[in-house]
């Protein structure tokens, strides 16, 4: 739970577990604050350091679920890019028809195109959908820059074709694959960004971090919406300042800035998990992640399967889960999410 970092590289399984569970914790903690302003979060929640959607359980959203779909596609294909993309197209279509809550408009439109059997399903959007699920790609292909870039781009384009979204997905993967401190990883990944808007936003984030800017001021400058350029800039700002700080400091401070807290938190959580391993996270955050589909045991089983597929070079069956239970859970969560939505209409408003 402290701020110490691994001196030795993580094993395959530890890296995959760190990325998947880091994504889940970052997503689940930030979910209740999504879309709220910093002022409302401060008055309503104070410090966002525990799960608040329903009891003390860490319910995950589309950020974690789509990351798990990418992971299972990698397991089945053993990293063959074309097979991975094909498996992911099937997986996300099945996921869509289990009626997930919280998916973005671009992903919704892409899944409808997949339903119609269209070969080109991606839509021109620079939303967060592609970037938020890409960290596990960086972990799997951490030693192969060319394949990593090709896989991250191709998986992004299943739903998002805007160059900012595609390069954003590659950037998230590259940060995971890099080494060293948060800032060193970001600088290494930034060198491969060619989109001028995305590159400039990451540069601003690094400059603000170097200048000692507060999180709230950085969010005002960089933006904290569901736009990939905003998301990756603020995520980069948070990760650039990780050295010497615990995960329990980094994530709540990030949520306090408001905006797209679950997606930004999922990305930063994945980066921290890749760098430090799952033991850097509060044990209660890990233990209280939801059970069942896309829950704690499922994500750990995926990490084990990923390590096996990567070491053997052979595709295998991904860990199974009950799709009727996944559908039932989604339906049961609808009134909970609606209640949170209506709660946002009540004071405090600032």
N, C-alpha and C positions, 0 to 999 in steps of 0.2 A: 504493500500500500504506500510505501514511501516513494521518494523521487530517484532512488538509485536505478541505474540503467545496466543492462547486461553487458559484461565485458566480452563474453563469448557469444557467437551467433546462436540464435535459437535453432533447435532441431526443427525438421519439417513439421511434425505434428504440433509442436509448441507454437510455431509461427502461424500455422493455419488456425489453431485454437485462439491465439491472441487476436488475430484479425477478425474472425467471426464473432467471438464473444465481445471484443471491443466495439464492433459495429452494433451489436445488440444492446449493450449497456448504453452507449452513446445515444442510440435511437430511443430506447425505452425511457431513459431519464428525461430527455428533452421533449417527449411527446405531449405532455400536458401543457407545456408552455408554448407550443407551436403557434405562430401567428400573433402572439401577444407582444405588446410593447414592453420596453424595459421598465417603465413606470408601473404598469399593471402587474408585471411579474414580481417586482419588489414589494408591492402592497399586498398582493394576493398570496404569494408563496414565500417571500423572503428569499432564502437561499435554496436553489433547486438542487438538492443533494439526495433525494429519495424518490421512489416511484409514486405517482399520484393519480394515474388514470383510474384504477380500480383496486382499492385496498393497497397492500404492500407488494403486489405482484408487478414484475417488470414486463408489461405487455409491449410487444414489438410491432412495428408497422411495416410498410412496404420496403423501407430501406434495408431492413434485415432479411425480409422474406425474399426479395429479389437477389440479394447477395447469396443466400442459400441456394437459390435456383441456379445461379452461375456456378456455385461450388459443386452441386450435384451434376451439372452438365460437364464440368471438368473431370469429375470422377468417372463418368460413363465413357468419356472419350480419351482419357489419359492425356489430355492436353492437345490433341489434334484440333487445330483451329476450326476447320470446316465442320468437323463432327461436333465440336463444342457449340458452335453457333446454331447448328441444326437442332441439337438437343435443347438448347436454351429457348429457341423459338417454340418448340413443343411444350416445354415446361412452363413458360410464361403464359401461354395460351390456356393451359389447364388451370394455372393459378388464377387467371382472370375470371374464368367461369366458376371458380369457387367464391366469387363475389368479395374480393378483398376490399377493405375500407382504406381510404386515404391515398389511393393511387392518383398520380398527376394526370392532367388532361392529355398530355402528349402520349403517355403510356396507354391511356384509355383508347385514344384514337388508333394507336399502333396495334393494340390487341384486337380491335374491331377489324382492322385490315388483315390481320393474321386469321381471324375467323372466316373471312371471305376467301382465304387461300392465296392472297397476294404475295408475290415473291419479295417485293420491296415494301416492307411494313413501316419503316421509320418515317417520322414526320419532322418537318423543319422546326425544331424547337431547341432552345438553349436552357431548358429546365434541368433539374437536378437528377433526373432518373438514371441517366447513364453513369454519371460520376459516383453516385452514392453506392452503386453495387460493384465498383471496379477494383476495390482494394484487394480482394481475394485473387484477382488476375495477377496483380503485382507479386503476390506471395508465391503463386504457383510457377510463374515464369521469371523469378527474380534473377536468374543467371543468364537469361536470354533476352536481351533488349529488343531485338528485331521481332521475335515471336510475341513478346509481351505487347509491343505496340500494335502489332497486327491483330492480336486477339482482343485487346481492349477496344480498338477502333471498331472491329467487326461486331462485337457484342453491343457496343453503344448504338450502332446504326440499326439494330433491330427495332429500336424505339425512337432514337433521336439522330437526326442527320446534320443538324447545324454544326459547323466546324468548331464552335466554342464548346459545345457539349461533347463532341468526339475527342477533342484535344484535352478537355477537362478530365475525361475518363482515363486517358493515357497518363495524364499528370498524376492523378490519384494513385494509379498503379506504380508509376515510377518512384513516387515518394516511399511506398512500401518496400520497393526493391533496393533502394539506396541504403547507405550505412551512415552511422554517426548520430550526431545530435539532430534535433528537429530542424534547426536552421540549415545544417549541412545537407540534409536530405532534400529539403525544399530547393536549395540553390542548385543541387545536382539535377533535380527533376525540371527546374525552370529552364535549364539550358536547352531542353528539347522542345519547349513550347514555341511554336511559330506564329500562332494567332496573336496579332498585336494587342487586341483588347484584353485578352486573357493574360498575356504576358505582362502588360503594364499594370494590371490589377494585382498580380502576385508581387511585382516589384514594389508597388506602393505598400503592400502589406508588410514586406520585409523591412522597408524603410521605417514604417511606423513602429514596428517591433523594436528596431535598433534605437529609435528615439525615445523609447520608454512610454509610448502613448498608452492610455488606459483602454480597456476593452470597450467601454461605452463610446469613447471618442473614436476608436477605430471602426466600430460598427456604423457610426454616423458617416464616417468618411468613405468606407469601403462598401457599405450596404450589407443587408443580412436577409435578403429575400430569397425566393426559390429560383432565382436566376443564377446559372452556373458561375458566371463571372463574380457575382457577389459572394456566393457560397464558398468558392475556393479561395477567394481573397481573405475572408474572415477566418476560415479554417487554417489557412497558412499563417495568419497573424497569431492565432492561438498556439499552433504547433511550434512556431519559431521561438516562442517564449517558454517552452516546456522545461528547459534545462534547469535543474535544481528545484523543481516544483513537483508536487505529487499530482497524480491523476485526480485526487479528491479536491485539489485546488483548481486545476485547469478546467475541468468540465463544468462545474457550477458557475464559474466566472463567465464562461462562454454562454451558458443559457441565460444568464442575467442580462445579456444584451438584447434578448428577444429575437423575433424574426422566425426563420425556418429552423428552429432549434433542433428538431429531431434529425434532419438530414445533415446539418452542419456538425452536430454532435456525433452522428454515426461515422462520418468521415474522420473526424479527429480521433474518435475512439478507436477506429481501425488502425490509424497511423500509430497511436500510442501502443496498441496491442502488438503491432508488428515490431516496434522498437523495444518494448520492455517485457512483453509477455503478459499473460492473463493475471499472474500473481501481483502485478502492479495495481490492479483494480481492487476496490473495496470488496471484501469477501461477501458481504451481504448483497451487494449489487449483483454479483454473479449467482449466488445461491437462490435469489428471489426472482430470477428470470423465469418467465412463464414455462410451463411444461407443455408437452404435446408437440404438434407440428411447429417447426421453426423455434422451438424452445431450447432450453439448456442441454438436455440429453441429445436432442436431434443435432444441434450444432456441434457438439463434441464428437458425435459419431461421424459427422461430415468431415471434421478435421482429421480423424483417424483414417477415413477412407481416402481422403485427398493424399495423405502421406503415403499410403499403400500404393495408390495409382501412380504417384510421381516416382516412387522408387522402383516399381516393377515395369513401368512403361506400358502397362496393359489396362484397358478400361475394365470397369467392374460395376456391379450393381450398386447404386447409391443407397444410403440408408432410407428405408421406407417410412412413410407416415400414413395415417388414416385420412384420406381425403374427405370422407363424410364428417369426421371430427373437425377438420379444418373448415369445412363449409359451415358446420353448426357453430363453431367458435366465432366465425365472421358475422353470422347472423345475430348471435347473442350479444356481440359487442356493439352492434349498430345503435341500440338505445343509449349505451354508455357514451359513445362518441357524440351522439346528438345532444345528450345532456351537457357534455362539456362545451359543445358549440353554443347552446342557449345560455350557458353560464357566462360566456364571454360577452353577452349582451347586457349583463348586469354590472353595476359598479364594483370596483373602481374602474374609471375610464381612462385614466392618464398613465 
